[in-house]
Amino acid sequence: MAIDPESFDVPVVDYDFSALTTPSSLIDQMAKAGGFTASKLATARDILRDMRSEVDAVDGDSSKVCNWLSFPACLCATGTRGFFVEALKQQMFNVVSTTCGMLDHDIARAYKHYYHGAFELDDIELGEHSLMRLGNVIVPNASYGEIIEQMVMPALEDIYKCRLEETGKTGADAWIGFGSIQLVWELGKRIGTPDTIIYWAAKHKIPVVIPGITDGSIGAQLFMLRQKHRDFHIDTLADEQYMSDLTWDVETSNALMIGGGISKHHVIWWNQYRGGLDSAVYITTAPEHDGSLSGARLREAISWGKMRPEAPHICVEGDASLLLPLLGSDFFGNQ
């Protein structure tokens, strides 16, 4: 690519803090100030605004516009969960890909508190007091395993009973088509509260795909239900069919992906069958030099056909627990 020296004609501008009136005005100034990640965040904000306009224009119709949201469970152990709750409440995204731990933390925190801690705490001593550390968040066992078992198992028993009655089938045949999407909706209807992701997913019928549904405390609950009801199972391939149907003929497909791994990959994997995503924002703390999916920048996805070459995209390196609230204050706050 030939460099045109005359093309560098946009000056770097200092912040004018006296002119800041809203979170949006701060991000607007970031675009002009530059400073490495700041300008990337401003670009991400603009791409996400376009995504929201596109899905709003079709009243959330996922056959026309798919706005994907993918994220790891750990953020739901923090107040950053509020970003995801509000995003689903306002239907900014109409399909979600995440991990089993999202269910764990979303349900547990609906009924019990997690607490502030510190990275430097003694983990041996914490374990002796039945306190688990997730970064600088403290999760008492009473706020996690105990409350999850107390709330989820009765709900699963009811889901099992209702499924057999609704389908009129017995054995494994009753569970064909019942994947993690249906599980989230059923749990959301029974034990979701308005401050949870599963509540709004169920209310708005937003599919939440959890490919690694056994990888968490909820997965253990599903396993224990299976010990009692040997015909019970989760149809994971039904989830794959749902994603295939969503992406195959959709007119526009966009994504906000936080972190990597299985959640991110399910978004870009299915979008390769339609020639790639039309736009995307990726937030990550992972380096790209180790070849991991978490570290892979969106430009790498172009080589796989998972991102269209002309698609607007940006990778913002940073902690999502800091960046998402900034973005959320722009999208969801009082302007």
Sequence and secondary structure as in RCSB ss.txt:
>XXXX:A:sequence
MAIDPESFDVPVVDYDFSALTTPSSLIDQMAKAGGFTASKLATARDILRDMRSEVDAVDGDSSKVCNWLSFPACL
CATGTRGFFVEALKQQMFNVVSTTCGMLDHDIARAYKHYYHGAFELDDIELGEHSLMRLGNVIVPNASYGEIIEQ
MVMPALEDIYKCRLEETGKTGADAWIGFGSIQLVWELGKRIGTPDTIIYWAAKHKIPVVIPGITDGSIGAQLFML
RQKHRDFHIDTLADEQYMSDLTWDVETSNALMIGGGISKHHVIWWNQYRGGLDSAVYITTAPEHDGSLSGARLRE
AISWGKMRPEAPHICVEGDASLLLPLLGSDFFGNQ
>XXXX:A:secstr
    GGG         GGG  SHHHHHHHHHHH  THHHHHHHHHHHHHHHHHHHHHTTT TTTEEEEEE  GGG
GGSTTHHHHHHHHHTTS SEEE  HHHHHHHHHHHHS  EE  TTS HHHHHHTTEEEETTEEEEGGGTHHHHHH
HHHHHHHHHHHHHHHHH   GGGGGTT  HHHHHHHHHHHH  TTSHHHHHHHHT  EE TTTTSSHHHHHHHHH
HHH TT    HHHHHHHHHHHHHS SEEEEEEES HHHHHHHHHHHGGGTSBSEEEEEE   STT  TTT  HHH
HHHTTSB TT  EEEEES HHHHHHHHHHHHTS  
